[in-house]
Amino acid sequence: MNVLVIAAHPRMNESIVNKAWVKRLEEEADVTVHDLYREYPDFQIDVTREQKLVEEHDRIVLQFPFYWYSAPALMKEWIDAVLTYGWAYGSGGTQLHGKELLIATSTGSPAEAYQAGGKNHYAMSELLKPFQATSNLIGTTFLPAFIEHGVRTLDEEGVARSAERLADYIKK
């Protein structure tokens, strides 16, 4: 299986977990890591290039830190610009049918914060529904998300274990 990881972190060099994930995934022969903030610091996305890249892969992984209950701005811009009518959905928009979509995200808060009665009041499965709805619209199979909670409390060993778990998870 050919896997495309579209990573979006506005300060990847300052990240601990997302940077470790990217570094680990770049070691995989069948995984292409595509860092949006490195490629498009000006937010001027080459839509044709991005669509071709997506077409060449079977599984698409959207990797990002969970910011304000969503993805960072450039990930949202990528979704808006690349997943166009007539290509990703709508009349003739079948280019992604049969592909898989997976979210890989990190949170600063512990897992308990993301549940009914928790600090954030909602489960991650609820908060990720817009991505699942997008997957439904574009005809991809939405796979269960890889979520690393409480990344602020991970030590070096915990970060390494997380990167290894993600590498295994996205290739299942």
Rosetta constraint file for C-alpha pairs under 8 A:
AtomPair CA 1 CA 30 HARMONIC 7.02 0.50
AtomPair CA 1 CA 57 HARMONIC 7.88 0.50
AtomPair CA 1 CA 58 HARMONIC 6.26 0.50
AtomPair CA 1 CA 59 HARMONIC 7.34 0.50
AtomPair CA 1 CA 171 HARMONIC 7.37 0.50
AtomPair CA 2 CA 30 HARMONIC 5.43 0.50
AtomPair CA 2 CA 31 HARMONIC 6.28 0.50
AtomPair CA 2 CA 56 HARMONIC 7.84 0.50
AtomPair CA 2 CA 57 HARMONIC 5.02 0.50
AtomPair CA 2 CA 58 HARMONIC 5.31 0.50
AtomPair CA 2 CA 59 HARMONIC 6.43 0.50
AtomPair CA 3 CA 30 HARMONIC 6.31 0.50
AtomPair CA 3 CA 31 HARMONIC 4.74 0.50
AtomPair CA 3 CA 32 HARMONIC 6.22 0.50
AtomPair CA 3 CA 57 HARMONIC 5.67 0.50
AtomPair CA 3 CA 58 HARMONIC 6.08 0.50
AtomPair CA 3 CA 59 HARMONIC 4.79 0.50
AtomPair CA 3 CA 60 HARMONIC 6.03 0.50
AtomPair CA 3 CA 61 HARMONIC 7.33 0.50
AtomPair CA 3 CA 170 HARMONIC 7.69 0.50
AtomPair CA 3 CA 171 HARMONIC 7.53 0.50
AtomPair CA 4 CA 31 HARMONIC 5.86 0.50
AtomPair CA 4 CA 32 HARMONIC 4.84 0.50
AtomPair CA 4 CA 33 HARMONIC 6.08 0.50
AtomPair CA 4 CA 34 HARMONIC 7.28 0.50
AtomPair CA 4 CA 54 HARMONIC 7.17 0.50
AtomPair CA 4 CA 57 HARMONIC 5.99 0.50
AtomPair CA 4 CA 58 HARMONIC 7.78 0.50
AtomPair CA 4 CA 59 HARMONIC 6.20 0.50
AtomPair CA 4 CA 60 HARMONIC 4.94 0.50
AtomPair CA 4 CA 61 HARMONIC 6.03 0.50
AtomPair CA 5 CA 31 HARMONIC 7.10 0.50
AtomPair CA 5 CA 32 HARMONIC 6.02 0.50
AtomPair CA 5 CA 33 HARMONIC 4.74 0.50
AtomPair CA 5 CA 34 HARMONIC 5.94 0.50
AtomPair CA 5 CA 60 HARMONIC 6.04 0.50
AtomPair CA 5 CA 61 HARMONIC 4.59 0.50
AtomPair CA 5 CA 62 HARMONIC 6.05 0.50
AtomPair CA 5 CA 63 HARMONIC 6.64 0.50
AtomPair CA 6 CA 33 HARMONIC 6.21 0.50
AtomPair CA 6 CA 34 HARMONIC 4.88 0.50
AtomPair CA 6 CA 35 HARMONIC 6.05 0.50
AtomPair CA 6 CA 36 HARMONIC 6.81 0.50
AtomPair CA 6 CA 60 HARMONIC 7.34 0.50
AtomPair CA 6 CA 61 HARMONIC 6.00 0.50
AtomPair CA 6 CA 62 HARMONIC 5.03 0.50
AtomPair CA 6 CA 63 HARMONIC 5.93 0.50
AtomPair CA 7 CA 22 HARMONIC 7.56 0.50
AtomPair CA 7 CA 33 HARMONIC 7.04 0.50
AtomPair CA 7 CA 34 HARMONIC 5.96 0.50
AtomPair CA 7 CA 35 HARMONIC 4.73 0.50
AtomPair CA 7 CA 36 HARMONIC 6.06 0.50
AtomPair CA 7 CA 62 HARMONIC 6.18 0.50
AtomPair CA 7 CA 63 HARMONIC 4.60 0.50
AtomPair CA 7 CA 64 HARMONIC 5.90 0.50
AtomPair CA 8 CA 12 HARMONIC 7.92 0.50
AtomPair CA 8 CA 35 HARMONIC 6.01 0.50
AtomPair CA 8 CA 36 HARMONIC 5.40 0.50
AtomPair CA 8 CA 37 HARMONIC 6.13 0.50
AtomPair CA 8 CA 62 HARMONIC 7.89 0.50
AtomPair CA 8 CA 63 HARMONIC 6.27 0.50
AtomPair CA 8 CA 64 HARMONIC 5.11 0.50
AtomPair CA 8 CA 65 HARMONIC 7.81 0.50
AtomPair CA 8 CA 71 HARMONIC 7.99 0.50
AtomPair CA 8 CA 72 HARMONIC 6.69 0.50
AtomPair CA 8 CA 74 HARMONIC 6.77 0.50
AtomPair CA 8 CA 75 HARMONIC 5.86 0.50
AtomPair CA 9 CA 15 HARMONIC 7.88 0.50
AtomPair CA 9 CA 18 HARMONIC 7.45 0.50
AtomPair CA 9 CA 36 HARMONIC 7.93 0.50
AtomPair CA 9 CA 37 HARMONIC 6.70 0.50
AtomPair CA 9 CA 64 HARMONIC 5.84 0.50
AtomPair CA 9 CA 65 HARMONIC 6.62 0.50
AtomPair CA 9 CA 72 HARMONIC 6.70 0.50
AtomPair CA 10 CA 37 HARMONIC 6.06 0.50
AtomPair CA 10 CA 72 HARMONIC 7.21 0.50
AtomPair CA 11 CA 15 HARMONIC 6.37 0.50
AtomPair CA 12 CA 18 HARMONIC 6.88 0.50
AtomPair CA 12 CA 19 HARMONIC 5.76 0.50
AtomPair CA 13 CA 19 HARMONIC 6.68 0.50
AtomPair CA 14 CA 19 HARMONIC 7.93 0.50
AtomPair CA 15 CA 19 HARMONIC 5.50 0.50
AtomPair CA 16 CA 20 HARMONIC 6.19 0.50
AtomPair CA 16 CA 159 HARMONIC 7.46 0.50
AtomPair CA 17 CA 21 HARMONIC 6.10 0.50
AtomPair CA 17 CA 106 HARMONIC 7.54 0.50
AtomPair CA 17 CA 151 HARMONIC 6.82 0.50
AtomPair CA 17 CA 159 HARMONIC 5.88 0.50
AtomPair CA 17 CA 162 HARMONIC 7.74 0.50
AtomPair CA 17 CA 163 HARMONIC 7.54 0.50
AtomPair CA 18 CA 22 HARMONIC 6.22 0.50
AtomPair CA 18 CA 63 HARMONIC 7.82 0.50
AtomPair CA 18 CA 64 HARMONIC 7.07 0.50
AtomPair CA 18 CA 65 HARMONIC 7.19 0.50
AtomPair CA 18 CA 106 HARMONIC 7.56 0.50
AtomPair CA 19 CA 23 HARMONIC 6.18 0.50
AtomPair CA 20 CA 24 HARMONIC 6.07 0.50
AtomPair CA 20 CA 159 HARMONIC 7.01 0.50
AtomPair CA 20 CA 160 HARMONIC 7.12 0.50
AtomPair CA 20 CA 163 HARMONIC 6.13 0.50
AtomPair CA 21 CA 25 HARMONIC 6.02 0.50
AtomPair CA 21 CA 162 HARMONIC 7.67 0.50
AtomPair CA 21 CA 163 HARMONIC 4.74 0.50
AtomPair CA 21 CA 166 HARMONIC 7.21 0.50
AtomPair CA 21 CA 167 HARMONIC 7.83 0.50
AtomPair CA 22 CA 26 HARMONIC 6.04 0.50
AtomPair CA 22 CA 33 HARMONIC 6.87 0.50
AtomPair CA 23 CA 27 HARMONIC 7.00 0.50
AtomPair CA 24 CA 28 HARMONIC 7.48 0.50
AtomPair CA 24 CA 163 HARMONIC 6.12 0.50
AtomPair CA 24 CA 164 HARMONIC 7.19 0.50
AtomPair CA 24 CA 167 HARMONIC 7.09 0.50
AtomPair CA 25 CA 31 HARMONIC 6.65 0.50
AtomPair CA 25 CA 32 HARMONIC 7.94 0.50
AtomPair CA 25 CA 33 HARMONIC 6.92 0.50
AtomPair CA 25 CA 163 HARMONIC 7.83 0.50
AtomPair CA 25 CA 167 HARMONIC 5.97 0.50
AtomPair CA 26 CA 31 HARMONIC 6.87 0.50
AtomPair CA 26 CA 32 HARMONIC 6.93 0.50
AtomPair CA 26 CA 33 HARMONIC 6.09 0.50
AtomPair CA 28 CA 167 HARMONIC 7.93 0.50
AtomPair CA 34 CA 39 HARMONIC 7.81 0.50
AtomPair CA 35 CA 39 HARMONIC 6.20 0.50
AtomPair CA 36 CA 40 HARMONIC 5.67 0.50
AtomPair CA 36 CA 41 HARMONIC 7.67 0.50
AtomPair CA 36 CA 74 HARMONIC 7.04 0.50
AtomPair CA 36 CA 75 HARMONIC 7.45 0.50
AtomPair CA 37 CA 41 HARMONIC 5.05 0.50
AtomPair CA 37 CA 43 HARMONIC 7.94 0.50
AtomPair CA 37 CA 74 HARMONIC 7.14 0.50
AtomPair CA 40 CA 44 HARMONIC 5.96 0.50
AtomPair CA 40 CA 45 HARMONIC 6.20 0.50
AtomPair CA 43 CA 74 HARMONIC 6.56 0.50
AtomPair CA 43 CA 77 HARMONIC 7.62 0.50
AtomPair CA 45 CA 50 HARMONIC 7.80 0.50
AtomPair CA 45 CA 78 HARMONIC 6.99 0.50
AtomPair CA 45 CA 81 HARMONIC 7.34 0.50
AtomPair CA 46 CA 50 HARMONIC 6.22 0.50
AtomPair CA 47 CA 51 HARMONIC 6.03 0.50
AtomPair CA 47 CA 81 HARMONIC 6.52 0.50
AtomPair CA 47 CA 82 HARMONIC 5.33 0.50
AtomPair CA 48 CA 52 HARMONIC 6.21 0.50
AtomPair CA 48 CA 82 HARMONIC 7.95 0.50
AtomPair CA 49 CA 53 HARMONIC 6.23 0.50
AtomPair CA 50 CA 54 HARMONIC 6.24 0.50
AtomPair CA 50 CA 82 HARMONIC 6.67 0.50
AtomPair CA 51 CA 55 HARMONIC 6.13 0.50
AtomPair CA 51 CA 82 HARMONIC 6.30 0.50
AtomPair CA 51 CA 83 HARMONIC 7.98 0.50
AtomPair CA 52 CA 56 HARMONIC 6.39 0.50
AtomPair CA 53 CA 57 HARMONIC 7.05 0.50
AtomPair CA 54 CA 60 HARMONIC 7.25 0.50
AtomPair CA 55 CA 95 HARMONIC 6.92 0.50
AtomPair CA 55 CA 96 HARMONIC 7.11 0.50
AtomPair CA 57 CA 99 HARMONIC 7.87 0.50
AtomPair CA 58 CA 98 HARMONIC 7.91 0.50
AtomPair CA 58 CA 99 HARMONIC 5.06 0.50
AtomPair CA 58 CA 100 HARMONIC 6.42 0.50
AtomPair CA 59 CA 99 HARMONIC 5.70 0.50
AtomPair CA 59 CA 100 HARMONIC 4.57 0.50
AtomPair CA 59 CA 101 HARMONIC 5.93 0.50
AtomPair CA 59 CA 102 HARMONIC 7.54 0.50
AtomPair CA 60 CA 99 HARMONIC 7.48 0.50
AtomPair CA 60 CA 100 HARMONIC 6.04 0.50
AtomPair CA 60 CA 101 HARMONIC 4.89 0.50
AtomPair CA 60 CA 102 HARMONIC 6.26 0.50
AtomPair CA 61 CA 101 HARMONIC 5.88 0.50
AtomPair CA 61 CA 102 HARMONIC 4.72 0.50
AtomPair CA 61 CA 103 HARMONIC 5.64 0.50
AtomPair CA 61 CA 104 HARMONIC 6.67 0.50
AtomPair CA 61 CA 170 HARMONIC 7.62 0.50
AtomPair CA 62 CA 101 HARMONIC 7.62 0.50
AtomPair CA 62 CA 102 HARMONIC 6.29 0.50
AtomPair CA 62 CA 103 HARMONIC 4.93 0.50
AtomPair CA 62 CA 104 HARMONIC 6.03 0.50
AtomPair CA 63 CA 103 HARMONIC 6.05 0.50
AtomPair CA 63 CA 104 HARMONIC 4.57 0.50
AtomPair CA 63 CA 105 HARMONIC 5.63 0.50
AtomPair CA 64 CA 71 HARMONIC 6.21 0.50
AtomPair CA 64 CA 72 HARMONIC 7.05 0.50
AtomPair CA 64 CA 104 HARMONIC 6.56 0.50
AtomPair CA 64 CA 105 HARMONIC 5.05 0.50
AtomPair CA 64 CA 106 HARMONIC 6.83 0.50
AtomPair CA 65 CA 71 HARMONIC 6.74 0.50
AtomPair CA 65 CA 72 HARMONIC 7.34 0.50
AtomPair CA 65 CA 105 HARMONIC 5.22 0.50
AtomPair CA 65 CA 106 HARMONIC 4.74 0.50
AtomPair CA 65 CA 107 HARMONIC 6.27 0.50
AtomPair CA 66 CA 70 HARMONIC 5.57 0.50
AtomPair CA 66 CA 71 HARMONIC 5.67 0.50
AtomPair CA 66 CA 72 HARMONIC 7.55 0.50
AtomPair CA 66 CA 105 HARMONIC 5.95 0.50
AtomPair CA 66 CA 106 HARMONIC 5.75 0.50
AtomPair CA 66 CA 107 HARMONIC 5.52 0.50
AtomPair CA 67 CA 71 HARMONIC 5.60 0.50
AtomPair CA 67 CA 72 HARMONIC 6.04 0.50
AtomPair CA 69 CA 127 HARMONIC 6.49 0.50
AtomPair CA 70 CA 127 HARMONIC 7.69 0.50
AtomPair CA 70 CA 128 HARMONIC 7.63 0.50
AtomPair CA 71 CA 75 HARMONIC 6.08 0.50
AtomPair CA 71 CA 76 HARMONIC 6.48 0.50
AtomPair CA 72 CA 76 HARMONIC 6.65 0.50
AtomPair CA 73 CA 77 HARMONIC 6.15 0.50
AtomPair CA 74 CA 78 HARMONIC 5.99 0.50
AtomPair CA 75 CA 79 HARMONIC 6.29 0.50
AtomPair CA 76 CA 80 HARMONIC 6.19 0.50
AtomPair CA 77 CA 81 HARMONIC 5.96 0.50
AtomPair CA 78 CA 82 HARMONIC 5.67 0.50
AtomPair CA 78 CA 83 HARMONIC 7.85 0.50
AtomPair CA 79 CA 83 HARMONIC 5.56 0.50
AtomPair CA 80 CA 84 HARMONIC 7.31 0.50
AtomPair CA 83 CA 87 HARMONIC 6.91 0.50
AtomPair CA 83 CA 88 HARMONIC 5.08 0.50
AtomPair CA 83 CA 89 HARMONIC 7.51 0.50
AtomPair CA 83 CA 138 HARMONIC 7.84 0.50
AtomPair CA 84 CA 88 HARMONIC 5.46 0.50
AtomPair CA 84 CA 89 HARMONIC 6.84 0.50
AtomPair CA 84 CA 93 HARMONIC 7.93 0.50
AtomPair CA 85 CA 89 HARMONIC 5.17 0.50
AtomPair CA 85 CA 90 HARMONIC 5.45 0.50
AtomPair CA 85 CA 91 HARMONIC 7.33 0.50
AtomPair CA 85 CA 93 HARMONIC 6.21 0.50
AtomPair CA 86 CA 90 HARMONIC 5.41 0.50
AtomPair CA 86 CA 91 HARMONIC 5.32 0.50
AtomPair CA 86 CA 92 HARMONIC 4.98 0.50
AtomPair CA 86 CA 93 HARMONIC 4.05 0.50
AtomPair CA 86 CA 94 HARMONIC 7.69 0.50
AtomPair CA 87 CA 92 HARMONIC 6.52 0.50
AtomPair CA 87 CA 93 HARMONIC 3.93 0.50
AtomPair CA 87 CA 94 HARMONIC 6.21 0.50
AtomPair CA 87 CA 95 HARMONIC 5.78 0.50
AtomPair CA 88 CA 93 HARMONIC 4.48 0.50
AtomPair CA 88 CA 94 HARMONIC 5.73 0.50
AtomPair CA 88 CA 95 HARMONIC 5.67 0.50
AtomPair CA 88 CA 96 HARMONIC 5.99 0.50
AtomPair CA 88 CA 138 HARMONIC 5.21 0.50
AtomPair CA 88 CA 139 HARMONIC 7.97 0.50
AtomPair CA 89 CA 93 HARMONIC 3.96 0.50
AtomPair CA 89 CA 94 HARMONIC 6.13 0.50
AtomPair CA 89 CA 137 HARMONIC 6.30 0.50
AtomPair CA 89 CA 138 HARMONIC 5.01 0.50
AtomPair CA 89 CA 139 HARMONIC 7.61 0.50
AtomPair CA 90 CA 94 HARMONIC 7.94 0.50
AtomPair CA 93 CA 138 HARMONIC 7.60 0.50
AtomPair CA 94 CA 138 HARMONIC 7.26 0.50
AtomPair CA 94 CA 139 HARMONIC 7.20 0.50
AtomPair CA 96 CA 138 HARMONIC 6.26 0.50
AtomPair CA 96 CA 139 HARMONIC 6.16 0.50
AtomPair CA 96 CA 140 HARMONIC 6.11 0.50
AtomPair CA 97 CA 138 HARMONIC 6.82 0.50
AtomPair CA 97 CA 139 HARMONIC 4.57 0.50
AtomPair CA 97 CA 140 HARMONIC 5.37 0.50
AtomPair CA 98 CA 139 HARMONIC 6.82 0.50
AtomPair CA 98 CA 140 HARMONIC 5.72 0.50
AtomPair CA 98 CA 141 HARMONIC 6.96 0.50
AtomPair CA 99 CA 139 HARMONIC 7.70 0.50
AtomPair CA 99 CA 140 HARMONIC 5.02 0.50
AtomPair CA 99 CA 141 HARMONIC 6.38 0.50
AtomPair CA 100 CA 140 HARMONIC 5.13 0.50
AtomPair CA 100 CA 141 HARMONIC 4.62 0.50
AtomPair CA 100 CA 142 HARMONIC 6.06 0.50
AtomPair CA 100 CA 143 HARMONIC 6.81 0.50
AtomPair CA 101 CA 135 HARMONIC 6.74 0.50
AtomPair CA 101 CA 140 HARMONIC 6.08 0.50
AtomPair CA 101 CA 141 HARMONIC 5.97 0.50
AtomPair CA 101 CA 142 HARMONIC 4.99 0.50
AtomPair CA 101 CA 143 HARMONIC 6.04 0.50
AtomPair CA 102 CA 142 HARMONIC 6.09 0.50
AtomPair CA 102 CA 143 HARMONIC 5.12 0.50
AtomPair CA 102 CA 144 HARMONIC 6.62 0.50
AtomPair CA 102 CA 145 HARMONIC 5.78 0.50
AtomPair CA 102 CA 146 HARMONIC 7.68 0.50
AtomPair CA 102 CA 170 HARMONIC 7.89 0.50
AtomPair CA 103 CA 143 HARMONIC 7.80 0.50
AtomPair CA 103 CA 144 HARMONIC 7.56 0.50
AtomPair CA 103 CA 145 HARMONIC 4.80 0.50
AtomPair CA 103 CA 146 HARMONIC 6.20 0.50
AtomPair CA 103 CA 147 HARMONIC 7.99 0.50
AtomPair CA 104 CA 145 HARMONIC 5.87 0.50
AtomPair CA 104 CA 146 HARMONIC 4.62 0.50
AtomPair CA 104 CA 147 HARMONIC 5.88 0.50
AtomPair CA 104 CA 166 HARMONIC 7.83 0.50
AtomPair CA 105 CA 145 HARMONIC 7.70 0.50
AtomPair CA 105 CA 146 HARMONIC 6.39 0.50
AtomPair CA 105 CA 147 HARMONIC 5.06 0.50
AtomPair CA 105 CA 148 HARMONIC 6.44 0.50
AtomPair CA 106 CA 147 HARMONIC 5.68 0.50
AtomPair CA 106 CA 148 HARMONIC 4.71 0.50
AtomPair CA 106 CA 149 HARMONIC 5.78 0.50
AtomPair CA 106 CA 150 HARMONIC 7.73 0.50
AtomPair CA 106 CA 151 HARMONIC 6.68 0.50
AtomPair CA 107 CA 147 HARMONIC 7.62 0.50
AtomPair CA 107 CA 148 HARMONIC 6.33 0.50
AtomPair CA 107 CA 149 HARMONIC 4.77 0.50
AtomPair CA 107 CA 150 HARMONIC 5.74 0.50
AtomPair CA 107 CA 151 HARMONIC 6.14 0.50
AtomPair CA 108 CA 149 HARMONIC 6.22 0.50
AtomPair CA 108 CA 150 HARMONIC 4.56 0.50
AtomPair CA 108 CA 151 HARMONIC 5.13 0.50
AtomPair CA 108 CA 152 HARMONIC 5.43 0.50
AtomPair CA 109 CA 113 HARMONIC 6.24 0.50
AtomPair CA 109 CA 149 HARMONIC 6.00 0.50
AtomPair CA 109 CA 150 HARMONIC 4.54 0.50
AtomPair CA 109 CA 151 HARMONIC 7.38 0.50
AtomPair CA 109 CA 152 HARMONIC 7.71 0.50
AtomPair CA 110 CA 114 HARMONIC 7.58 0.50
AtomPair CA 110 CA 149 HARMONIC 5.04 0.50
AtomPair CA 110 CA 150 HARMONIC 4.25 0.50
AtomPair CA 111 CA 115 HARMONIC 7.65 0.50
AtomPair CA 111 CA 149 HARMONIC 5.42 0.50
AtomPair CA 111 CA 150 HARMONIC 6.99 0.50
AtomPair CA 112 CA 118 HARMONIC 5.97 0.50
AtomPair CA 112 CA 119 HARMONIC 7.83 0.50
AtomPair CA 113 CA 118 HARMONIC 4.42 0.50
AtomPair CA 113 CA 119 HARMONIC 4.64 0.50
AtomPair CA 113 CA 120 HARMONIC 5.52 0.50
AtomPair CA 113 CA 121 HARMONIC 7.33 0.50
AtomPair CA 114 CA 118 HARMONIC 5.84 0.50
AtomPair CA 114 CA 119 HARMONIC 6.89 0.50
AtomPair CA 114 CA 120 HARMONIC 5.50 0.50
AtomPair CA 114 CA 121 HARMONIC 6.39 0.50
AtomPair CA 114 CA 122 HARMONIC 5.41 0.50
AtomPair CA 114 CA 123 HARMONIC 4.63 0.50
AtomPair CA 114 CA 124 HARMONIC 5.88 0.50
AtomPair CA 115 CA 119 HARMONIC 7.89 0.50
AtomPair CA 115 CA 120 HARMONIC 7.04 0.50
AtomPair CA 115 CA 121 HARMONIC 5.66 0.50
AtomPair CA 115 CA 122 HARMONIC 4.73 0.50
AtomPair CA 115 CA 123 HARMONIC 4.12 0.50
AtomPair CA 115 CA 124 HARMONIC 7.33 0.50
AtomPair CA 116 CA 120 HARMONIC 7.92 0.50
AtomPair CA 116 CA 121 HARMONIC 4.79 0.50
AtomPair CA 116 CA 122 HARMONIC 5.16 0.50
AtomPair CA 116 CA 123 HARMONIC 6.43 0.50
AtomPair CA 117 CA 121 HARMONIC 5.34 0.50
AtomPair CA 117 CA 122 HARMONIC 7.77 0.50
AtomPair CA 118 CA 122 HARMONIC 7.30 0.50
AtomPair CA 122 CA 126 HARMONIC 6.33 0.50
AtomPair CA 122 CA 127 HARMONIC 6.75 0.50
AtomPair CA 123 CA 127 HARMONIC 6.46 0.50
AtomPair CA 124 CA 128 HARMONIC 5.94 0.50
AtomPair CA 125 CA 129 HARMONIC 6.48 0.50
AtomPair CA 128 CA 132 HARMONIC 6.61 0.50
AtomPair CA 129 CA 133 HARMONIC 6.00 0.50
AtomPair CA 130 CA 134 HARMONIC 6.14 0.50
AtomPair CA 131 CA 135 HARMONIC 6.17 0.50
AtomPair CA 132 CA 136 HARMONIC 6.23 0.50
AtomPair CA 132 CA 142 HARMONIC 6.12 0.50
AtomPair CA 133 CA 137 HARMONIC 6.26 0.50
AtomPair CA 134 CA 138 HARMONIC 6.25 0.50
AtomPair CA 135 CA 139 HARMONIC 6.03 0.50
AtomPair CA 135 CA 140 HARMONIC 5.16 0.50
AtomPair CA 135 CA 141 HARMONIC 6.66 0.50
AtomPair CA 135 CA 142 HARMONIC 5.91 0.50
AtomPair CA 136 CA 140 HARMONIC 6.29 0.50
AtomPair CA 136 CA 141 HARMONIC 7.40 0.50
AtomPair CA 136 CA 142 HARMONIC 7.54 0.50
AtomPair CA 146 CA 166 HARMONIC 7.01 0.50
AtomPair CA 146 CA 169 HARMONIC 7.52 0.50
AtomPair CA 148 CA 162 HARMONIC 7.22 0.50
AtomPair CA 150 CA 154 HARMONIC 7.08 0.50
AtomPair CA 151 CA 159 HARMONIC 7.94 0.50
AtomPair CA 154 CA 158 HARMONIC 5.17 0.50
AtomPair CA 154 CA 159 HARMONIC 6.01 0.50
AtomPair CA 155 CA 159 HARMONIC 6.26 0.50
AtomPair CA 156 CA 160 HARMONIC 6.31 0.50
AtomPair CA 157 CA 161 HARMONIC 6.17 0.50
AtomPair CA 158 CA 162 HARMONIC 6.11 0.50
AtomPair CA 159 CA 163 HARMONIC 6.29 0.50
AtomPair CA 160 CA 164 HARMONIC 6.26 0.50
AtomPair CA 161 CA 165 HARMONIC 6.10 0.50
AtomPair CA 162 CA 166 HARMONIC 6.17 0.50
AtomPair CA 163 CA 167 HARMONIC 6.21 0.50
AtomPair CA 164 CA 168 HARMONIC 6.30 0.50
AtomPair CA 165 CA 169 HARMONIC 5.95 0.50
AtomPair CA 166 CA 170 HARMONIC 6.09 0.50
AtomPair CA 167 CA 171 HARMONIC 6.73 0.50
AtomPair CA 168 CA 172 HARMONIC 6.59 0.50
